[in-house]
Amino acid sequence: MRVAEFFAGIGLVRLGLEAEGARVVWANDIDPMKRTMYVDNFGSDHFILDDVANVRGDDIPDIDLATASFPCTDLSLAGNRAGLEGRESGTLWQFTRILAEMKERRPPLIMLENVPGLITSRGGSDLAGLIARLNDLGYACHVFVADASWFVPQSRQRVFVIGTQHPQNALEAVDFESWQAQALYPRKLRNFFERHPRLNLFFQALPLPTAPTIDRIEKIVERIPEDDERWWDDQRLQRFVETLAPIHLKRFNELRDGDTLAWRTAYRRTRNGKSTWEIREDAIAGCLRASRGGSSKQALVEGGYGKARVRWLTPREYARLQGVDDSYRIDSVSTNQALFGFGDAVCVPVIRWIMRHALRPLMVSEVALNA
């Protein structure tokens, strides 16, 4: 399967697809830092560093699949909610323009990815408009939600739109009362389907892990010596503790006083106008974020045997939380640049799962139709 990767970022979509046998033959992004990480790991032969607005349909080689992990800035609950009319998320329309310019060379398959805010953005009109446009270009669409926590210790829901020009062999009846369907199609997405019956949609049977064997947070933690300067000093640790609300202070104390070494992630919130830290109750990380501000970064709390320490999560831990193994190079960029790159990326095992259970069956159907 030959792939063009739009909004390629640091190449984690590529990692997932190529692990399942695909081959990326063209990639584009506008961010020089992300290009550095991409090229360090995949080479520069086919990477185009440019604004997607400058790309034309004739620039794209013959492909079977086009992917677009377009910017979430205007769709995220943490953003300005301008939706697909926003300056950054609106670059999606450049992707559909390029598909239109490809004419009869349009790929038989497309895959788009973004935050769950896409479902409700501007009352659902953004998602409806996107699917209608893809329908006009000849694509029937399958829309579902996938969560990184099915595979790695990170809570990270994302919406995927799979488009195919020949959905006939993919049609499936969906039991929306099953737990699998409710995971793939949460209530807000099912409400969207009910409100837009005229959109050309299809469904596939996507098997979820029946007994997920995800690693807990300790499996991704770098073992950093006690005297490493990345651990916060006593004064900073005290300030951290002083901001904790009672429930989070209880979690901190239980972690510290445990009879085994354990870890939890923590993140900053603004409550009643004040900055405060909150510690997760479960042994997974919260959703990694891409904001360059310090409030977007997650901290790691380590406790046990009457002691507790705190530090920021490291770039390698961010990579592991995205399902990236330690062979992925991050040595050519700064710590904050690496955190931004991984926070703005996709979870590799999710892409592998989609490739295996959604894209490959559709491609097999496509080949059969053209045989």
BALUM-350514 format. One record per atom (N, C-alpha, C): residue in one letter; x, y, z. Coordinates in steps of 0.02 Angstrom, whole numbers, plus 32768, in hexadecimal, padded with zeros to 4 digits. Atoms other than C-alpha are relative to their C-alpha. Last residue first. Layout:
<nodes>
aXYZ ...
</nodes>
This chain:
<nodes>
a7FDE803A801D a7E3E7E837DEB a7FE07FEE7FBD n7FDC7FEC803C n7E027F347E0F n80237FC57FDD l802D7FDE802E l7D7A7F037E8A l802280107FBD a802F8031801C a7DEB7E837EDD a7FD280207FCD v7FDB80298030 v7E747F057EF4 v7FD27FCE7FDE e7FF07FD58039 e7DFB7F7E7F45 e80247FD77FCA s803E7FF98027 s7DB67EF77FB8 s800D80287FC1 v800B8041801E v7E677ECE7FF1 v7FC280017FD4 m7FD280048038 m7E837F87800D m7FF97FBD7FDC l801A7FD68035 l7DE77F928078 l802D7FFD7FC2 p803B8021801F p7E207EFC80DE p7FE2802A7FC8 r7FEC80398029 r7ECC7F5080F3 r7FC47FDB7FE3 l7FE47FED8041 l7E867FF7812A l80117FC47FD5 a802A7FD48029 a7E0F7FC181B4 a801D800B7FBB h804680127FFE h7E4F7F2F821D h7FD2802B7FD5 r800D80488003 r7F0B7F2B8202 r7FB67FF17FF6 m7FE5801C803E m7F287FE281D6 m7FEB7FB77FF8 i802A7FE88036 i7EB5801C8261 i80177FE37FBD w804180227FFA w7F0F7FAE82E0 w7FD280157FC8 r7FF780468015 r7FB97FEB82A4 r7FBE7FDA8001 i7FFA80008049 i7F7E809F82B1 i800A7FB97FE6 v80437FF2801A v7F4380818364 v80027FFF7FB3 p8028803E8001 p7FEA802D838C p7FB8800B7FE8 v7FED80308035 v804680CB8352 v7FD77FC08002 c7FE9803C7FDD c7FEA814A83BF c800C7FC97FCB v803280357FF7 v7FDE81EC835D v801F7FC58025 a7FFE803A802D a8044828C8365 a7FC87FCF800F d80297FED803A d8037833C83AD d7FF97FC67FCF g80427FEC7FE9 g80748308845A g7FD080117FC8 f8025803B7FEC f810482A98409 f7FB980128019 g8008802D8038 g8144834183AC g7FD67FC38011 f80327FE4802D f812583BA843B f7FF27FD07FC6 l804080067FDD l8184834D84B6 l7FC880197FD4 a801480468003 a8212833D8438 a7FBD7FF58022 q8013800F8045 q821A83F98421 q7FE97FB87FF9 n80437FE4800B n8217841384DE n7FE87FF37FB8 t803280247FD9 t82AA839C84F7 t7FBA80197FF0 s80007FF37FB8 s830E83EB846B s7FCA7FD78022 v802C7FCA7FEC v8324839C83BF v80038009804C s7FF17FC48026 s83A983338369 s7FD4803C8012 d7FC47FDE7FE8 d83AE82A683E9 d800F80417FDC i80177FBF7FE8 i82FC826783D3 i803A802D8015 r7FCE7FCD7FEE r831C81C88370 r7FDF80428014 y80137FC08021 y829C813B8371 y802F8037801A s7FD57FF6803A s82F7809B83A7 s7FF180427FDC d7FC87FD57FF1 d82A680AA8452 d803280097FC7 d7FC980227FDC d81FF8068841A d803E802D8002 v7FC37FFB8029 v816B80D883F0 v803A7FDF8026 g7FF38041801F g80C280A78439 g803D7FFE7FD5 q801E80008043 q808B815B8458 q800F7FBE7FDC l80487FF97FF6 l80AA81478513 l7FDB80047FBD r801A80417FEC r8157810684E6 r7FB48003800A a7FFD802C8039 a817E81A78489 a7FE17FBC8010 y80357FEB802E y81428213851A y7FFE7FD17FC4 e803E80197FE3 e81B081AB858D e7FC480167FD6 r80038048800D r824481C98519 r7FC07FE3801E p8012800E8045 p821E8284851A p7FFB7FB57FF0 t7FCA7FF58030 t8223828585D8 t7FE77FF47FB8 l7FF78039802D l818F8299864E l803680117FCC w80258001803E w81B0832B86C2 w80097FBD7FDE r7FDB7FE38038 r81ED83088771 r7FD280027FC4 v80267FE9803A v81A782DB881C v8030801C7FCC r7FDB7FD0802A r81E9827988B1 r7FD480127FC4 a80217FED803E a819A821B8941 a802A80337FDC k7FE27FC98026 k81DF81BD89D7 k7FD8800E7FC1 g7FFE7FC37FD9 g819281518A60 g8020803B7FDD y7FD280077FC8 y81BA80AA8A10 y800A80418027 g7FFB80417FE0 g816480DB896F g803380008037 g800680067FB8 g8148816988F6 g80067FB98019 e7FE680417FEB e816D81AA8849 e7FFD7FFC804C v7FF880057FB7 v810582398803 v80167FB98010 l800080447FE6 l811D825C874A l800C8002804B a7FCB80127FD1 a80F083068704 a7FF77FB78015 q8013802B7FC8 q808B832C866A q803D7FF0802A k7FD380377FF2 k80AB83C085F8 k7FE77FD8803C s8015803A8028 s801D842C85B6 s80297FC38011 s803C801D7FE3 s802F84AE8640 s7FEA7FC27FDA g7FF180307FCB g80E384CC8609 g7FC37FDE801C g80007FE47FBD g80AB851D8565 g800C7FCB8035 r7FBA7FF17FED r80DF84D684BC r8004801D8046 s7FF47FB97FF2 s8034848784A6 s8048800A8018 a7FCE7FE3802C a803C83D9845A a801080488010 r80147FC58025 r7FE2837484DD r8039801E7FD9 l7FC77FD4800E l7FF482C4851F l7FE8803A7FD4 c7FF27FF48047 c7F4D827D8558 c803B80307FF9 g80347FDB8023 g7F568249860E g8015800B7FB8 a7FF57FB98009 a7FD081C38641 a7FC180207FE3 i7FF37FEC8045 i7FA081198683 i8009804B7FFE a7FB980078012 a7FA980C98730 a800B800A7FB5 d7FED803E8021 d7F008108876C d804980027FEA e800C80387FD3 e7ED9818E87EE e80187FBE7FE2 r802E80328019 r7F28821A878B r7FFA7FC68032 i7FE08040800A i7F7B82A287F1 i7FCC7FCD7FE9 e802D80387FF5 e7F3F835687E5 e80227FBF7FED w7FEC8040801D w7FAC83F087F9 w7FCC7FCC8011 t7FFC80387FD2 t7F63849C8819 t80157FC27FDA s7FDF8039801E s7F6B854787C9 s80087FC98034 k7FBF80117FE4 k7EEB85BE8813 k801C7FC37FDC g7FCE7FCC800D g7E5A861B87C1 g80457FF0801A n80127FC27FDB n7DD685AE8810 n803680357FFA r803E80097FDB r7E31851387CE r7FF2803F8029 t80137FC27FE0 t7EB685238748 t7FBC7FF6801F r80417FE68011 r7EFF84788723 r7FF980468020 r80167FC17FE2 r7FAD84318722 r7FBC80147FE6 y80057FCA8030 y7FD1837B86FC y7FE3803D8023 a80227FC67FE5 a800782E1875C a800180387FCC t7FF47FC18022 t803C8232872A t7FD68037801F r803D7FE2801A r804681A087A2 r8014803F7FDA w7FFF7FC18023 w80D5812C87D3 w7FB980157FEB a80367FF98031 a80F7809D884B a800180477FE3 l7FF67FC48028 l8183805A88B9 l7FCA80037FCA t7FDD800C803F t813F7FD98932 t800980427FDC d7FC9802E7FF1 d810A7FE089E9 d80237FE67FC1 g800A80458017 g80A2807B89CB g803C7FD5800E d7FFD802F7FC8 d80BA81168A38 d7FF67FB77FEB r7FC27FF97FD8 r80E7818E89AC r80067FC98034 l7FC88014802B l805D81508938 l804180018027 e800580498008 e7FDB815889C1 e80397FE67FD5 n7FEA801F7FC1 n8016820889F0 n7FFE7FB47FFA f7FB77FF57FF9 f800A8245893C f80197FDB803E r7FDF802B8030 r7F5D81F88924 r804C80068007 k800880457FE8 k7F20824A89C5 k80237FCF7FD1 l7FD080087FCA l7F6882F0898C l7FFC7FB9801C h7FC0800B8020 h7F0682DB88EB h80387FFA8033 i800180428020 i7E6282C28948 i80437FF07FDF p7FFF803A7FD2 p7E89835289BF p80027FBC7FDE a804180047FDD a7EB483D08934 a80007FC1802A l802B803A8009 l7F6D83D8890A l7FC080078029 t80377FF0802E t7FBD848588FB t7FCC7FC87FFD e802C7FCD7FE4 e802984718996 e7FC580117FD3 v802C801F7FCF v807383CE8956 v7FCD8033801B f802C802F8022 f80BB842188BB f7FCD7FE48031 r80327FD68022 r810184B28920 r7FCE7FD47FDB q802E7FE67FCD q815684338991 q7FCA802C7FE1 l802D80367FEC l81A083D888FC l7FCD80188033 r803280068037 r81E5847D88BB r7FCF7FC88010 q802B7FC48000 q823A849F8961 q7FCA7FFA7FCA d803080037FC7 d827B83ED8974 d7FD0803B7FFF d7FE27FF87FBE d82CC83EC88C7 d7FCA80048036 w800B7FBE7FE3 w827483A7882E w801F80038046 w802E80057FC8 w82C1830D87DF w7FFA80448021 r80457FFA8019 r8312833C873A r7FCC7FF68037 e801B7FBC7FF6 e83B6835E8794 e7FBA80097FE5 d80077FDF8040 d83DA82A387A2 d7FDD8043800A d7FDA7FC18000 d840E82768855 d7FFC80247FBD e801B7FD07FCF e838381F4886A e802480437FFD p7FE280017FBD p83B7819987CB p7FE58038802D i7FD07FC97FFA i833C81948738 i801B80028047 r7FE580047FBC r82E280F2870D r803A80328007 e7FB780038000 e828381258672 e80187FFF8048 v7FD97FD17FD8 v81CB80FE8689 v804B7FF47FF7 i7FE27FCD802C i817080A785FA i802F802F8025 k7FDC801F8039 k81478001864E k802080347FD3 e7FBC80127FED e811E805886F3 e80287FE27FC7 i7FD17FCA8009 i808980AE86A0 i80477FEC8011 r800C7FCA7FD1 r8027800E868D r803A80317FFA d7FCF7FF77FCA d803E7FA885F1 d7FE98037802E i7FD87FC48001 i7FA37F80858D i80318001803A t7FC6800E7FD7 t7F687ECD8583 t802F803C8000 p7FC47FD7800E p7EBA7EF38546 p80397FEF8030 a7FE07FFD7FBE a7E437E60855E a804180277FF8 t803280197FCF t7DC67E6584D0 t801C80008047 p7FE180317FD3 p7E397ED38467 p7FCD7FEB8035 l7FD97FE17FCA l7DC17F2983F0 l80237FCA8029 p7FFB80247FC0 p7D8D7ED6834F p802B80248033 l7FBC7FF57FE8 l7D5E7F5282C7 l80077FDF8044 a7FF780237FC0 a7CC47F188268 a804980088014 q7FD8803D8003 q7CB17F9D81E3 q80017FDF8045 f7FE4801A7FC2 f7C2E802481CC f80277FC17FF2 f800180497FFC f7BFA80918139 f80207FEC8042 l7FD7801F7FCC l7BC981478124 l7FFE7FB47FF9 n7FED80438019 n7B8781AB8090 n80337FE28031 l7FB98007800F l7B36823D80EB l800F7FB87FEA r7FF47FFC8048 r7A79824680DB r804A7FFC7FEE p800C80408022 p7A558205818B p801180027FB5 h7FE97FF78045 h7AA8829B81DF h7FF77FBF7FD8 r80137FBE801A r7A5582B58289 r801280097FB6 e80487FFA8002 e7A5781FC82B7 e7FEA80427FE1 f801A802B8035 f7B0F81EA8288 f7FB480097FF8 f7FEE7FE18040 f7B3C828282F4 f7FE47FD67FC6 n802E7FC9800B n7ADD823A8387 n800D80237FBE r803F801F8016 r7B42819B8372 r7FCA80357FF5 l7FF880138046 l7BDF8205837A l7FC27FDE7FE5 k80007FC38029 k7BA8825E8419 k800A7FF07FB6 r80437FE48008 r7B7881B68466 r8001803E7FD3 p801E7FE47FC3 p7C218166844B p7FC080267FF0 y80317FCC8011 y7C3D810383AB y7FE0801B803F l7FEF7FE38041 l7CD9809783B9 l7FD4803B7FEF a7FBC7FE57FFD a7CC880758473 a801380237FC0 q80037FC47FD7 q7C0A80668468 q8046801F800A a801B7FC98026 a7C1D7FEF83D6 a7FFF80418029 q7FD07FEE8034 q7C917F7D8437 q7FE8803D7FD9 w7FCC7FD67FE2 w7C217F8384D1 w803580147FCC s7FC780277FE9 s7B8F7F47846A s8035802D801C e8005800D7FB8 e7AF27FB38465 e803A7FD7801A f7FE97FC77FDB f7B1D7FFF83BB f7FFA7FF7804C d802880047FC4 d7B117F568368 d80178037802F v7FE17FED7FC1 v7B5B7F8482C0 v7FCC7FFB8038 a80357FEA7FD2 a7B307F2E821D a8020800D8044 e800D802C7FC7 e7BC97F2981AE e7FC4801C8026 l803C7FF17FD9 l7BF37F708103 l7FF47FCC8036 a7FEF7FF17FBB a7CA77F5780CE a7FC38009802C n7FEA803D7FDD n7C8D7EFD8028 n8011800C8049 q803280368001 q7C257F8B7FE1 q80147FC3802A p800D801C7FBE p7C968018801D p7FD67FC18000 h8027803C800C h7CE6803F7F73 h7FF07FDE8043 q80297FF6803C q7D2C80F07F6D q7FD37FC47FF1 t7FF3802F8036 t7D6980E4801E t7FD2800E7FC6 g80277FF8803C g7D78816280AB g80147FCD7FCB i7FE680298036 i7DAF8141815D i7FD380097FC4 v802D80038039 v7D8D81CC81DA v80247FD87FC9 f7FE580138041 f7DE381B78282 f7FC87FFE7FCC v803280108033 v7DB9820F8324 v80247FF17FBF r7FFB7FDC803F r7E39820A83B1 r7FC97FE87FD0 q8033800E8032 q7E3281DA8467 q800B802A7FC2 r7FFA7FD4803B r7ED381DF84CC r7FCC7FEB7FCC s80457FF38012 s7EDF8197857C s800080337FC7 q80107FB9800D q7F9281588580 q7FB680067FED p801A7FDF7FC3 p7FD480B285C5 p7FF8804C7FF7 v7FC87FE37FD9 v7FE1805F8519 v7FE38023803D f7FC0801E8012 f7F717FED84AF f803B8017802B w800B80468012 w7EB8800984D4 w80437FDC7FF7 s7FFE80287FC3 s7EED80A8852E s7FEF7FB77FF4 a7FBE801D7FF6 a7F1480F38483 a80037FD2803D d7FDE7FE87FC4 d7E5A810A8469 d80437FDE8008 a7FD180327FE5 a7DFF80FA83C3 a802780208039 v7FD27FE77FCE v7D648159838A v802C7FC68017 f7FFF80237FC0 f7D05813282EB f80348021802E v7FE97FD37FCB v7CD1817B8243 v7FFD7FDB8042 h800A80227FC0 h7CC2810E81A7 h801F802C8035 c7FD77FF57FC5 c7CB081738108 c7FEA7FD5803B a802B80117FC8 a7C7781588055 a802C7FFF803E y7FEF802B7FC7 y7CEF81B27FE3 y7FC57FF6802E g800780478010 g7CC981F37F34 g800D7FD08039 l7FC380168022 l7D0882A57F3E l7FFF7FB57FF3 d7FFF7FE18043 d7C5882E37F65 d803D7FE97FD7 n803180228029 n7C5382667FF5 n8000801B7FB9 l7FE0803F8013 l7CF582B28037 l7FD07FD57FD6 r7FCD7FF08032 r7CA2835D8033 r80237FC07FE8 a80227FEF803E a7C08831A808C a803280107FC8 i8016803E801F i7C7882C8810D i7FDC800D7FBF l7FC680268016 l7CD1836C8132 l7FEA7FC07FDC g7FE67FE0803C g7C3083D08137 g803C7FDB7FE4 a8030800D8036 a7BE1835681B1 a8019801E7FBF l7FF880458014 l7C7E835A821E l7FD17FEF7FC6 d7FBE8009801D d7C7D84188221 d80097FB87FE7 s80007FEC8046 s7BC184258238 s80447FF77FDF g7FFD8039802D g7BC383BD82D6 g800480137FB7 g803F80257FFF g7B88844C8345 g7FFE7FC47FD2 r80347FD6801E r7C1A84BB8317 r7FBF7FD87FF6 s7FEB7FBD8015 s7C9684328345 s7FC980247FD9 t80317FCE7FEA t7C3883A08393 t801180477FEA i804480198004 i7C8D830E833C i7FCD8036800F l80197FFC8045 l7D2F836B831A l7FB77FEB7FFB g80247FC1800A g7D45838383D5 g7FE780097FBA p8048800B7FFD p7D7482CB83DC p7FD780407FF8 v801980067FBC v7E2482FC83A2 v7FB47FF58000 n80007FC27FD8 n7E6382DB82F2 n7FE27FF28045 e7FFE80097FB7 e7E8B82568270 e7FFF80438023 l7FF87FC27FDD l7E67824281B6 l7FFE7FF3804B m800880047FB7 m7E8081A5814F m800F8043801F i7FE57FC87FDB i7E6A81978092 i7FF47FF3804B l800A7FFC7FB8 l7E548103801D l801D8041801D p803E80217FED p7E3B80EC7F61 p7FF08005804B p7FF580437FE3 p7EC0816F7F40 p7FBD7FE08012 r800E80017FB8 r7E8C81FC7ECA r800B7FBA801D r7FC8801E7FDB r7EE181E67E21 r7FF58001804C e800580498003 e7E3D82027DC3 e80397FDC8024 k803180198030 k7E3A82B77E00 k7FFF7FB38001 m7FE480408018 m7EDA82DF7E61 m7FD17FDD7FCF e7FD37FF38038 e7E9E83937E6C e801F7FC07FE5 a80287FEC803A a7E09835F7ED7 a802D800A7FC3 l8024803C8018 l7E7B83027F4F l7FD880107FC1 i7FCE80288023 i7EE9839E7F5A i7FE17FBF7FE5 r7FF27FE08040 r7E5184097F84 r80327FD67FD8 t80378013802D t7E1E838B800A t800980217FBC f7FFB8047800E f7ECA839E805B f7FC97FEB7FD0 q7FCB80078032 q7EC5845B804D q80097FB77FEC w801F7FF68042 w7E1C845380A5 w803580027FC9 l801C803E801A l7E748405813B l7FE480097FB9 t7FD480188035 t7ED484A8814C t7FEA7FBC7FE6 g801C7FF68043 g7E3984E281A9 g802E7FEC7FC8 s8027803C8010 s7E8084958248 s7FE180057FBA e7FD6803B8001 e7F05851F8247 e7FD87FC17FEE r7FC57FF9802B r7EAC85C08215 r80287FC07FFB g7FC57FE37FE0 g7E048591825E g803C7FFF7FD2 e7FF77FBD801C e7D6C857381F0 e803E8022801D l7FE080058041 l7D7C84BA8213 l800180417FDA g80148037802C g7D5584DC82C8 g802680017FBE a80157FE1803F a7D6B85878319 a7FED7FCB7FCD r803F801C8019 r7D6C852A83BF r7FE780247FC2 n802F7FC88007 n7DF4859C8409 n7FBD7FEB7FE3 g7FF27FCE8032 g7E5D850D844D g7FC980357FFC a7FD07FD07FE4 a7E5C84A584EC a800F80387FD0 l80227FDD7FC9 l7DBD844C84B6 l802D80338020 s7FF480187FBD s7E1D84238417 s7FD880288033 l803380327FF0 l7DD1844C836E l80057FE88048 d80417FDE7FFF d7E2D84ED8340 d7FC77FD08011 t80007FC37FD8 t7ED984AA836D t7FBB801F8007 c803B80037FD4 c7EBB83F9832D c7FF480428024 p7FFA7FDD7FBF p7F3084068298 p7FBF80008027 f7FFF7FB78007 f7F1A8381820F f7FFD80238044 s80087FF07FB9 s7F4C82CC8223 s8003804C8006 a7FFF7FBA7FEB a7F2E82AD816B a7FF28006804A t80117FF47FB9 t7F4D82068116 t8007804A8010 a7FE97FBE7FE9 a7F4681DD805C a7FEA80098048 l801B7FE47FC2 l7F3C81268027 l801E8045800C d803B80267FED d7F5780C47F86 d7FDB801F803C i8003801C7FBD i7FD3813B7F36 i7FBF7FD88009 d803780307FFE d800D817B7E8C d80017FDC8044 p7FF7803B802B p8083820C7EAF p7FC27FD38003 i8007803E7FDB i804582B27EF6 i800A7FC47FD2 d7FC3800D7FD9 d808983527EAA d7FFE7FBB8022 d7FCE801E802C d800283527E21 d80417FF08026 g80108045800C g7F7F83707EA8 g80347FDC7FD5 r803280098034 r7FD384117EDC r7FF57FB47FF3 v7FFE8042801F v802F843D7F7C v7FC87FFB7FCD n7FD67FFC803C n804784F57FA6 n80047FBE7FDA a80237FD78031 a7FB584FA8020 a802780057FBF v8029802C802A v80088468807A v7FD980277FCC d80477FF67FF1 d808A84E580B6 d7FD77FD47FD1 d80227FC88020 d8136849C8095 d7FB98005801C l800B7FCE7FCC l81B8841E80CD l7FE2803E7FDF i80067FBC801B i81A38391804E i7FF0802F803A f80217FD17FD2 f81E382E8808B f800180467FE2 h80447FF18018 h820582678001 h7FDB8030802E d800A80078048 d82C1824D8009 d7FBB80187FE9 s801E7FC3801C s82DA829580B7 s7FEA7FFA7FB8 g7FDD7FE4803A g830181FD8121 g7FD780397FE1 f8018801E803F f828E81988192 f802580197FC2 n801880447FF9 n82C881AF8246 n7FED7FDF7FBE d7FD180277FD7 d8334824B8245 d7FEC7FB68000 v7FC78012802B v82C8828D81B7 v80337FD78025 y8016802E8036 y822A82888220 y803D7FE87FD8 m800D80417FE2 m827B82D582BA m7FED7FCC7FCC t7FC1801A7FE6 t82C583638254 t7FF77FBB801F r7FDA801C8038 r8224837881F2 r80417FE38019 k801B8043800C k81C8838E8297 k80247FDF7FC5 m7FEC802C7FC9 m823C841D82C1 m7FE67FB97FF6 p7FBB80168008 p8227846C8215 p80187FD18037 d7FD97FF27FC5 d8167846E8225 d80487FE77FF9 i7FE87FBB8003 i8108847B8180 i803280118037 d80117FDB7FC4 d80E883C38161 d802180447FFA n7FFE7FB77FFE n80E4835180C9 n7FF080198046 a80147FE47FBF a8103829B80A1 a8009804B8000 w80027FB78003 w811082318003 w7FE880198043 v7FD87FEA803A v813781797FE2 v8000804C7FF8 v800B7FB9800A v80FE812C8087 v802F80187FC9 r7FC37FDB8011 r80FF806F8078 r7FEF80487FF1 a80097FC98030 a807F7FFB80C7 a804380217FF2 g7FF280118046 g80A97F518115 g7FF580377FCD e8032802F801B e805B7F5781C2 e80077FF77FB5 a7FFB803C7FD7 a80F17FA7821A a7FD07FCA7FE8 e7FCA8029801D e80EF80208187 e800D7FC2802A l8013801D8041 l8044806181BA l80377FD27FE5 g803680317FF9 g806C80798272 g7FEF7FDE7FBF l7FE880397FD9 l811580CC8259 l7FCB7FCA8004 r7FD5802A802A r80CF813981CE r80187FC38026 v802F8023802D v8045817B823E v80287FD07FD4 l801B80397FDB l80D1819F82BB l7FC97FDC7FDB g800080408024 g81328208823E g7FE37FC58026 i7FC180237FF4 i816982A182A0 i7FFE7FB87FE7 g7FE57FFA7FBC g80E18311825A g80437FDC8006 a7FDC803D7FEB a809D82C981B7 a801D80058046 f7FF97FEC7FBA f8019834F8199 f80277FC98025 f80087FB77FF7 f7FF782EE80F8 f80028010804B e800E7FEC7FBA e803D823D80E7 e7FFE804C8005 a7FEC7FBA7FFA a803381F48038 a7FE980198044 v80217FD07FD5 v802B8135803C v801F80467FF7 r7FD97FC38006 r804F80A47FC6 r7FDA803A8021 m802A7FC58000 m800080008000 m802C803E8000 
</nodes>
